[in-house]
Amino acid sequence: MKKSKQFWPFVVGALLIYIVVQVLITNGMLNQFYSNTLIFIAINIILAVSLHLVIGITGQFSIGHAGFLAVGAYISAIITMKLDLPFIVAIIVGGLVAAVAGLIVGIPSLRLKGDYLAIATLGFAEIIRIVFLNIDYVGGAAGMQVSKLTTWTYAFVCLFITILVIVNFTNSRHGIAAISVRENEIASDAMGINTTYYKVVAFAIGSFFAGVAGALFSHNFYIIQPGQFGFLKSFDILIFVVLGGLGSLSGAVLSAILLTVVSTYLQGYPETRMIIYSLVLIIVMLYRPKGLMGTMEITDYFKLWRTPKGGGQNGK
């Protein structure tokens, strides 16, 4: 984070949240259901924020994020279950392999735009799913059993690093260049900005953190199957970003929390779960067509609240 005034309150607030939740888990005040829900929320936030970098900041319409999630999930599972290496190594390698996959996909496909890019990334995600479906080494269609190694600490640290990196990237000159690509790619190119380079970099960073989320995901649910990483999973992640507001990291975080909680508590009603889930989305989009936060961040609201009425340029 560029300004220390924003950085240190973020760090202190994050540490307080971690300590409070960890104490509650240690003392048994949060049972396994609630701790798993918190871990799942953290995983979804990582996915939402990583896709936010691709769609919200760079403006590239990708709907293949589940493919990078699958790469991180399976690679990390191989490292822990087949190679018997530490979980932290599995997280890092899973993210790196997903980033390489992002580069392989991004370099040729990011020359496309709009619907064509969406179709290309969706096709990649389906190819990844089919590949894992046909590899007996990772269980094929039956899936792969994975030890539960994901804890609140692992999930929180990965979430903290994800937000920190993406916020710093967004506030850097690289992030400003990426935003200019989103606003007007032709004008950015005319100004000498290497638009392909910044799109690929953002895509690789987003893919890396999707791979990290995949490692946490696979080691939290005991078993992974190719069906968990279908195109519907990509749309779930896309909904986090769109519902929160394109261009708003805070919105992506809030929508990931909201939809994860709604989805979790509706698991007891499988017949009506998707109906209620869809109604929540429709209602929010009717009253907030630009998303929960639009293009604003939570810090922007704090600035508005501190601005006296009639004062400053934004005062009315």
N, C-alpha and C positions, 0 to 999 in steps of 0.2 A: 504494500500500500504506500502510495507516494508521500502522503502527509502523515507525520508522526501523530498528529492530533487525532487522526482516524485509526491509525495502526494500533496504538497501545490500548485504547478502549476496546477494540476488537479482540486483542489478545487476552486482556483481563476478563472480558465477558465470556469468551470461549473457555478459558480455564475454570471460571466459576461454574459454568454449565457442566463441564466434564467432572469436576470434583463433586458437585451435588449429586449427579446421576450415579457416579461410581460409589459414593457413600451409601446411597439408597440400595444399590444392587448388592453391595457387600453385606449390608445389614439385613438383607432379605425383605426389605420393604417394597422392592420391585421384583415380582416373580419373573419366571422365564418368559411368559407371554409378553409382558411389558418390555423387558430387556430386548427380546427379539424384535418387537415392534420398533423400538428406538434404533436398533441396528439396521433394520429394513428402511427406515426413514433416512438414515445417514447414507445408505447405498443409493437410494433414489435421488437424494439431493446431489450426490456426486455425478450421477448420470445426467440429471437436469442441468447442472452447472456446466458440465463438459459439453453438452449439446448446445447450451446457450452461447458458448464461445463460437461455435460453428454457424448457428443460425442467427442468433441475436446480435452478435458483434460483427461477424464477417458477412452475414447475409446469404449464406449458402444453404439452400434447402435440401438437407440430408435426412433421409428416413431409413438409414441403414445402421443406426447406432447399436441395435441388438447384435449385429455381426461382431463388432468390437467387444461387446460384453461377452459374447460366446468365446471369442479367442482368449480373452483374459481368464475366463472361467475354466476352460479346458486345459490351457497351458499351465496354469497354477495348480490345477488338480493333478496333472501329470508329474509336476515337480515334487509335490508333497506325497502323493500316493505311490508313484512308480519309482521316483528317484530318491525319495526319503530325505529331502532337503528342508530346511527351516521355512516356516510360513512367510516370514518377511522376504526371503529370497523369491518365493513364489509370487508374492504381490508385485515386486519390482520387475521380475522377468515377464510376468503376465502383462503388465503395463507396457513394457518395452516391445514385446512381440506385437501387441495390439497397435502400438505406434508405428511399427514397421508396416503392418497391414494397412494402416491409414495412409502411409506414404505410397505404398504400392497402388492403392485405390485412388488416392487423391491426385497424384501427379497426372495421370491421363484423364480422369473423370472431371476434375475441377475446371477444366477448360470448357465444360458444358455449363449451362445455366438453367435455372428454373426447374420446370417439369422434367427435363432431360437428365439433369443432375439427380433429381429425386429418384427417377427410375433406375439410374445407374447404381446408386448407393443401395437401393432396395434389392436390386439384383445381386449385389455383392453379399449382402446379409443372408440371402437365401442360399447362395453358393456355399457360404461358410457352414450354414446349418446342414445342408445336404452332405457336405464333406464329412462332418463329424457323425452324421447319421450312418455313414457307410464305413466307418473305421472301427473294426472290432477291438482294437487296442484300447479305445476309450469307452467300450461298452455298446457301441452302435445305438440302435433304437431303444434298447433296454436302459441305457444310461450308465453312468459311472458313479460308484459309491465314493463319497468324500467324507473325511473326518471333519467334525465341527471344530474349527480352529478360530473362527471369527469371534472376536469379543468386542465389547463396547470400546475398549481402549484402541484396538486396531481400527475400528470403524471411525472413531472420533478423530484420531491422528490423521488418517487418510482424508477425511472430510476437511479438516483444518488446512492441510497442505494444499488440497485441491482449490479451495476458495482463495487462499493466499496467493497461489501462483496465478490463477486466472484474473483476480483483481489487479495484481501487479502488471500482468501482461496487458490488460485493458487500459490501464493508466499510463503505460509506457508509450514511447513513440511508435513501437510496433503495433500496439493496440489502436492508436489513433489512425495509423495507416490502414489497419483492417476495417475500422469504422468508415473510413473514406471509401473503401471498396464497396462496403454495404450501401452507402448513400448514392454513389455514382461511380461505377467501375470505369466507364469510358473517360470521365474527367480525371480520375485517379491515374489511369494509365497515361493520359496526356501530360500530367504533371510529373511524370517520371517515376511513379511508384510501381514497383514490380508486383502487380496484382496477383499473379499466379503464385509467387513466392509466399506472400502473406496468407493466401488462402490455404496453401499446402501446410504451412507452419501451424495455423490455427486448427486445421483438420487433424494434424499429427498430435498436437497437444490434447485436443478433445478425445482422440482415439486412445491415447495413453491413459487418461483418467477413466475412460470407459472400461479399459482393460483392468485397471485397479479395482473398479467397482465389481467387475466380473470375478476377480479373485476373492473378494469379500463375499460375494453372492454364492459362489460355489461351495465355500467352506462354512456356510451358515445353514444350508438346507439338506445336508447329508447326501443328497443325490442330485446329479444334474443330468438332464435329458435334452436332446436337440429341440424337442417341441417347446421348451421353455424360451427359446430364442427366435421364435418366428416373427413374421412381420407385425403381428399385433403388439409384440413387446416394443418394437420400434415406435409404433404409434402411441403407446402409453408414455414413452419418454418424450415424444414430440408434444403430447398434450401438456406435460409439465411446463414446457417452455412457452407454448402459445397461451395457455391459461394464465400464466404468471405475467405475461406481457413481453413481447419481443423486444429485446434490448435491455431488459431489467433482470439483473442477477438476483436481486432481492425477491422479485416476483417468481422466478424459477424456484427459489428455495421455499417460499411460502406455499406455492401450488403443489410442490412435491410433498411437503408436510401434510397439507390438507387432503390431497387425494389418497395418500398412503393411509392416513387415519380412517378416512371414509371407506376405502376398500377393505381394510383390515377388519373393521367393526361390522361390515356387511357380509363377512364370510359365513356367518351363521344363517344367512338368508340367500342361498344360492339361486333360488328361482327369481327373486326380485332384485338381486344385487346389481346386475348390470343396468336394470331399469332405473333404479335410484341413482346409481353412479352417473348415468347419462343425464338424468334430470338435474343433478347438481351442476354438471357442465353447462347445460342449456341455460339454466337460471343465471349462472355467473356471466356467461357470454352475452346474455340479453341486457343485463344491467351494467356490465363492464366489458363492452365490445373490444376494447384495447387490452384486455387482460386485467388481472388484479392490480398491477402496479403501472400498467402502461409502459412508458420508457423511463420512469422515475425509479430511484432507489430510496430505501428507507432514510438514508442520510439527507436526501433532498427534502423530505417532509419535515425533518428536524430543523432544517434551515428555514423553511417556510414558517414554522411555528415560532421561531425566534425572531422573525422579521416583524417589526411593529406595523400595524395597519396604517397604510398611507405612506410608509417609509420604503425607501429603496426602489429599485426598478421594478420588482415583482409585486410591490404593494398595490392593493386595489381598495 
